[in-house]
Each structure stands twice: as C-alpha cells, then as structure tokens.
Amino acid sequence: MTGNINVRISSSRTTLPLAEEIIRAISESAADGARQAYHLRLIMSELVTNAYLHGSYAYPDDFIEFQADFDRRKFSFSIINTGTFPVDMKIEPSDFPQVIEESGRGLKIVCRLCSKFEVSTLPDNKTLIKAEFDLNSQSNVDTIK
C-alpha cells in the first residue's frame, strides 16, 4: 500500500489520544506484519508525544504537525512543533512525573529503529524531525528484541 497523510492537531491533552488513533491506523496501513506495525507506531508515537511534552505543552495555542509518506519500500515520518530540541523542558515534574526520569530513552530507541533520523531547527522557535524506516529491511525489525 502507498500513502501520504498530513495531520495538524492542537497541542492539548485531549488531542493526544486522537493522534494515537491516527498513528495506529497509519502504522497498520504502512507495515507488512504486526511487528513492523508496532515499530512504526512506536516511532511515531514517541515523536508526537515528545513534541507535546518537550515543546508544545508550553504553548497550548500552537499546533503539532506531522506527515507520513510510505510505499512498499520506505516509510518516512516528519513532525514540526514549537520548541527547541532537546532542551526545551518547560514542564513541571508534577504534571508528568516519569518524563524527567525517562528523558532521552525513547529517542534512543527511535534512532535505533530508523534507517535515517534528522533534527533541524526552523525559524520561529520550531523544530523539524525527519525519520525514515526501510520497510524491506529485516534489520529494522530485528533491531529491538
């Protein structure tokens, strides 16, 4: 299957579950099998959650934008959010108690799963993250066991 999906969601706790449903549908459409779908979902979910927690949480009137492009060979995911990477920690530990103690672990897993991972700083205090996953490569699927 091939696809191109563009999503723009408001930055709030109520929209994160909606984003998760969209991410689930994208991963199931793009992947060849449950394990690959799980890895794609993990990549997208981690990046969208980080965009909210480490950037957009401090800017509730802003948006998180993400895009997924896929064909039978490659899955590409990009996300743009307000805030810098990775130092924009403007949340109180009491709001999300595990965020501080787990900081960085999810991104290490994402980087390991991806065949390509890039971070760029954009104007107006925005961050762009691009990730690619080779849908034909068995090494992506076997990376995390």
HELIX and SHEET records of a PDB file:
HELIX    1   1 LEU A   16  ALA A   30  1                                  15    
HELIX    2   2 ALA A   34  HIS A   54  1                                  21    
HELIX    3   3 SER A   56  ALA A   58  5                                   3    
HELIX    4   4 PRO A   97  GLU A  101  1                                   5    
HELIX    5   5 ARG A  105  LEU A  113  1                                   9    
HELIX    6   6 GLN A  138  ASP A  142  1                                   5    
SHEET    1   A 5 GLY A   3  SER A  10  0                                        
SHEET    2   A 5 PHE A  63  PHE A  70 -1                                        
SHEET    3   A 5 LYS A  74  THR A  82 -1                                        
SHEET    4   A 5 LYS A 126  ASP A 134 -1                                        
SHEET    5   A 5 LYS A 116  LEU A 122 -1                                        
END                                                                             
